[in-house]
Amino acid sequence: MAIIHHTTLSPTKLELLADWLPLRPWYRGTEKTAPLAKAGGFRLDDPEGEVGVEFMVVTDSSGSGSDTESNAEPVAYLVPLTYRGAPLEGAEAGLIGTLEHGVLGRRWVYDGAHDPVMVEQLLALLAGRVTAQAQSESDTPDPTVEVRSEGSGAPAGLTGPGTVTDAAGHTEVVVGPAGLDAPTLTLALNRVLRPGPAPSDGLLAQVLAGWSAPDGSGRRGAFAYLRP
């Protein structure tokens, strides 16, 4: 069970992400430092209790990069984060930065697509073996997070990450059965969030959750999905 500490962070998560997000190939904004606001998300527990795992949604008020200012709309981004008490060997490409936690001290913050704890717990969520947790409360399930099985559903026993590839609107992570010479699957994270589920054709499972638009209205869509 993750314990949520309501304490100081220096820099804050949004301050870390403000410089990191504009460097991503899926960033749609127009600023070198993104003007971000927290808009929702959920957490997953690390069975070992060592790594914090948070699926954070942020909105960027610099717009979608439209040619005209009147057409620019805030964009919602999914940023899965992991928090560690020491650097993760081999995950340098996924390091977002470090922060000082008022209770836990220095924390190394990673893009979760590069962290095996996040990937394996998300796979467990897709397979129905774990429950999503509230973003800001300890030991509190989040019943609004839905896992939707498609076709044969997500198999158990998958592990990762393998190759991590950023595309225009999502990140693909290669995953596969641990220790077996079997075909791999693709775990996709929707970085640019849009309302509605992912098209079900060819999918094994998807995770749907909600976030808030800047005007306060609710949105809901696919955060991640698994496909062959």
Protein Blocks (a to p, Z undefined) as FASTA:
>chain_A
ZZdddddddddfklmmmmmmmmpfkbcbfbfbdcdddebdcddddfklmaccdddddddf
kbnoiabfklpccddddddddddfbdcehilmmpnbdcddfklopaddddfklpmklmmm
mmmmmnopaccddfkbghiacfkbccddehjbpaehiacdddddddfkbccdddddehia
cddddddddfbacediddfehpabdcddddddfkopacdddfbdcdZZ
